[in-house]
Amino acid sequence: MLLPIRSLLTGLFALLLFATPLLAAEKAIIILDGSGSMWAQIEGKARIEIARETLNKVLAGVPDELELGFMSYGHREKGSCGDIELLVPPGAGTGAAISKAAAGITPKGKTPISAAVKLAAEELKYTEDKATVILITDGLETCEADPCALASTLESHGVDFTTHVVGFGLTDEEGKQVACLAENTGGKYIAAGDETALTEALKTTVAEVAAPAAPEPAPEPTPAAAEFNLVPQVVIAEGDTTIAPDADIVWEIHKANADGSQGEYVATEYGPNYKGKLEPGAYLVRSSIGYAHVEMPVTIEAGKVAEPYFVLNAGQLTIRPLPSPGVDPDSNAAVFTEFPNGESTTSYGETRIWVPAGETKVQVTIGSGVANQAIAVKAGELLTRDIVVGVGVAAVNAFYVEGMKVEDSNLFEEILEAKKDIQGKRKSLTYNYGPDHNFELPPGDYVLVSTVGGATLETPFSIVAGERTEVSAILGAGVVAITAPGTDKVEVFGAKADIQGNRKSFSYGFGGALQTTLTAGDYVVVASPAEGEPRETSISVVAGERLEVTVE
């Protein structure tokens, strides 16, 4: 049912008149809807234009000492729930700045009402001081949030927090979805049932409030916020009496099905001091800290307060992954943890997590080194454990000759175990490309295989835990640059054939040119044109030197 113009004007006048004297005694923020729907017109004029004119008239009569701020949402990006901006911080004498900011708003995006009200409350330090938010919106929440739940949270945590809501053209059912923002905080909700009523109400009422007038009678006290009917208690371990107020407690609330199983999702809340108001019925409430959880059925009865008691049976485990004893934790170490409840996670570097009481399995990997431990954690325990992987570092480089480092990015360095299996093969552990690599390895014997172009060298070395070993592969090689005009493929073979008469291929390229690295020695270059007979040229490569060859 639409409100008559006279009733609507009276209601809006009461709201804004109530809000204005209150604001003079404390800080407040006006939130103006900047979503795309604000371009909708009312008798030929866009809603955003009407809102700007209204603000100008209000601000013209605002006392200089009034500390007022201004915020908007949906005015910069389309489709973004994070498009919220505090355009004018709360302060005295901000009227002109707010008018200018409102004039610059271009409606575009979504309607993140809950996030905007929460941000405004935090800006006003609502947990420390009295705070008021006035929301002017022509739409409903579009960012998957619950304004009603938010209002209850702000009311319970605030010193004296109030939200007033002015709704643009919402139905009665739609209005209920935002009205609770005001009702749950002791504020006022005024709905304009049609465009004409909205226009006249905002223009007339705001103008009357802004103009000098005799003081109006004090408004009736706002009704107290509804009492909570869910007041859970949570402890880390049985017998604990306190829990840190900033503990990362998460509450997940679902309705319970008839068979007691988890049903429809209701809400997710945070903090050890959470209190809620739920409709009467059966619920499943899960309390978590880190990877420790406990779930309980909770029944909400009309007129009664449910006070379930949750014991998380959790402990805090800190893992310090060390390459060797007495050094700092390795920030690149991979820490894999598997908890008694079957859940698992991977993190990196020093790791601090809440875990269920019992045995947590931990695997730490640093380079090619791996260490495993099973750690028993008691409920309420804060346990720190150093896990020493025990690796050393192989600092690897290849050289054409002593003192002439290979800087080629195509250099391939591979680390193999020194021991061969029954088939005569070595296990590959790790590899990388280019010069200057550090490989973290457990103590033991290894072989470095360095390959660049057609030159390959195996270099054995050993690793000691906690020590750095310089591994230099002296290839005894040179670089050959071959040009073969008029050919498609250039290939380099060993000069000496094997017992079958075959020569080993060391390197090849296409397009009539090839540059490669070869171990010092004699070779044969075969240049093959698309048609016709290949051309051969014998070459000798000298270690540490460059050889340029043209095959005619």
C-alpha positions, 0 to 999 in steps of 0.5 A, spaced: 500 500 500 502 506 497 503 512 503 499 518 502 503 524 500 502 528 507 503 521 511 510 520 507 512 527 508 511 527 515 515 521 516 521 523 512 520 530 515 521 526 522 526 522 520 531 527 517 529 532 523 531 526 528 537 525 525 540 532 524 540 535 531 543 528 533 548 529 528 550 535 531 552 532 537 556 526 533 559 524 527 555 522 521 556 519 514 551 520 508 551 514 503 548 516 497 546 510 492 551 511 485 548 504 482 546 504 475 539 505 477 539 512 479 539 514 472 531 512 472 527 518 471 522 521 476 517 526 472 523 527 467 528 528 472 534 523 473 533 520 481 541 522 481 539 529 480 534 530 485 538 527 490 543 532 488 538 538 489 536 535 496 543 534 498 544 542 496 538 544 500 540 540 506 547 542 506 546 550 506 542 550 512 547 545 516 551 548 522 558 549 521 560 545 527 556 539 524 561 533 523 559 530 517 562 525 511 559 523 505 560 516 501 557 513 495 558 506 491 557 503 484 559 510 481 566 508 478 565 501 475 560 496 473 559 489 476 564 491 482 562 489 489 568 493 492 566 500 488 565 503 495 569 510 496 569 515 502 569 521 498 569 526 504 571 524 511 567 526 517 569 533 519 566 540 521 564 545 515 564 539 509 557 542 506 561 545 500 565 539 499 559 534 499 555 538 494 561 538 490 562 530 491 555 529 489 555 533 483 561 528 480 557 522 481 556 518 475 551 512 477 554 505 473 554 499 478 552 495 483 549 496 490 553 493 495 549 496 501 551 492 507 559 493 505 558 500 504 554 501 511 559 497 514 565 501 512 562 507 514 561 505 521 568 503 521 570 510 519 566 513 524 569 508 529 562 506 531 565 501 537 568 507 540 564 513 539 556 514 537 555 514 530 550 515 525 549 513 518 544 515 513 543 511 507 539 513 501 538 508 496 533 506 490 535 499 490 536 492 494 543 489 496 546 486 490 552 483 493 550 477 496 550 480 503 545 480 509 543 487 511 539 485 517 545 480 520 550 486 519 545 491 522 545 486 528 552 485 528 553 493 528 548 494 533 551 489 538 558 491 537 557 499 537 557 504 543 551 507 540 550 506 532 544 508 528 542 507 521 537 511 518 534 509 511 531 512 505 528 508 500 526 510 493 520 506 490 521 500 493 515 495 494 513 493 501 516 486 500 523 490 498 523 495 503 523 489 509 530 487 506 533 494 507 528 497 513 532 492 518 538 496 517 534 501 520 530 497 525 535 493 528 539 499 530 534 503 532 533 508 526 528 510 522 526 507 515 522 511 510 519 508 504 517 513 498 511 509 494 512 512 487 516 517 484 512 523 485 511 522 492 519 521 493 520 527 489 516 532 493 518 528 500 525 529 499 525 536 496 520 539 501 522 535 507 529 536 506 528 544 505 524 544 511 529 541 515 535 545 512 531 552 513 531 556 520 525 554 524 523 553 531 526 547 535 521 541 534 519 537 539 524 531 541 523 525 538 520 519 542 526 514 544 527 509 539 525 502 541 531 498 544 534 493 539 531 486 539 535 481 544 539 476 541 537 469 542 543 465 540 549 467 545 554 461 544 560 460 548 567 457 545 573 455 548 580 452 545 580 447 551 576 444 556 577 448 562 579 454 559 575 460 562 578 466 557 579 466 549 583 472 546 578 477 543 581 477 536 581 470 536 579 468 529 573 464 530 568 462 525 561 461 526 557 457 520 550 456 521 545 452 517 538 449 518 538 442 520 534 437 516 528 433 519 534 427 520 539 432 523 543 433 517 545 439 514 540 443 511 540 450 508 545 455 509 543 461 514 550 465 515 557 466 517 559 470 523 566 471 526 569 473 533 569 469 539 563 474 542 558 473 536 551 473 538 545 472 533 538 472 533 535 467 529 528 464 527 525 459 532 527 452 529 533 447 529 540 449 526 547 446 526 552 451 528 559 449 527 565 453 530 572 453 527 579 456 529 584 454 523 583 447 522 580 445 528 572 445 528 566 442 532 559 442 530 553 442 535 545 442 533 542 448 536 534 449 537 532 456 538 525 457 541 521 463 541 522 467 547 528 463 550 536 464 549 540 458 547 547 458 550 551 452 547 558 451 549 563 449 544 570 446 546 574 446 540 580 442 542 585 445 539 592 447 539 597 452 536 602 449 532 608 453 529 613 449 524 620 452 523 623 449 517 630 449 517 635 447 512 640 445 517 641 446 525 642 453 527 640 457 521 634 461 520 627 458 517 627 457 509 622 462 506 621 457 500 620 451 504 614 447 502 610 445 509 605 440 508 601 438 514 595 433 515 591 433 521 587 428 525 581 430 522 583 428 515 584 435 512 590 437 510 594 444 507 600 446 504 604 453 506 611 456 505 616 458 510 615 459 517 608 456 519 603 458 524 596 454 524 591 452 529 590 444 529 585 439 532 588 436 538 592 429 536 597 427 531 599 432 526 603 429 520 608 434 517 612 434 511 617 439 510 621 440 503 627 444 501 630 443 495 631 436 494 631 434 501 625 432 505 623 431 512 617 428 516 615 428 523 609 426 526 607 431 532 602 430 538 599 437 539 594 437 546 588 441 546 590 449 549 597 447 547 602 453 544 607 448 541 613 450 536 617 445 533 624 446 529 624 441 523 631 440 520 631 438 513 639 437 513 641 440 506 647 443 503 648 447 497 651 446 490 653 452 487 653 450 480 656 453 474 659 450 467 666 453 464 668 452 457 675 452 460 678 454 467 676 462 468 671 462 462 664 461 464 658 459 460 653 464 460 649 461 455 641 461 457 641 454 453 646 451 458 642 445 461 644 443 468 641 436 471 643 433 478 643 425 478 644 421 484 651 418 483 649 411 485 646 407 479 640 402 479 641 395 477 639 397 470 645 402 470 641 408 470 642 414 475 636 417 478 634 425 476 633 429 482 633 436 479 635 441 473 635 448 471 637 452 465 642 457 464 648 459 469 649 461 477 644 456 480 644 453 487 641 446 488 639 444 495 641 437 496 641 432 502 648 430 504 651 424 499 654 423 492 651 426 486 653 427 479 652 434 475 651 433 468 652 439 464 650 440 457 650 446 452 649 445 444 653 439 443 658 439 449 656 434 455 660 433 461 659 429 467 662 432 474 661 428 480 661 432 487 659 431 494 654 435 499 655 436 506 649 438 510 649 446 512 655 447 507 656 450 500 659 446 495 662 450 489 661 445 483 665 447 476 664 443 470 670 444 466 667 442 459 674 443 455 669 446 449 669 452 444 664 455 440 663 454 432 659 458 428 657 455 421 654 459 415 652 454 409 649 459 404 644 455 399 642 449 404 637 447 409 640 443 414 647 444 417 649 438 422 655 436 425 658 429 426 664 426 430 670 425 425 671 418 427 666 413 425 664 407 430 665 400 428 658 400 424 661 406 420 656 411 423 658 417 425 655 420 432 651 427 431 653 432 436 648 438 433 644 441 427 640 447 425 636 449 419 636 455 415 643 455 412 646 457 419 648 454 426 652 456 432 653 451 437 658 449 443 662 443 442 668 439 446 675 440 443 676 435 437 675 434 430 668 434 427 665 433 420 660 439 418 655 436 413 651 442 409 645 439 405 641 443 400 633 442 399 636 438 392 643 436 390 648 433 394 650 434 401 657 438 402 662 436 407 667 440 411 672 438 416 673 442 422 677 442 429 675 445 435 679 448 440 677 449 447 676 456 449 676 459 442 671 461 437 671 458 430 667 461 424 666 456 418 663 457 411 661 451 407 661 453 400 
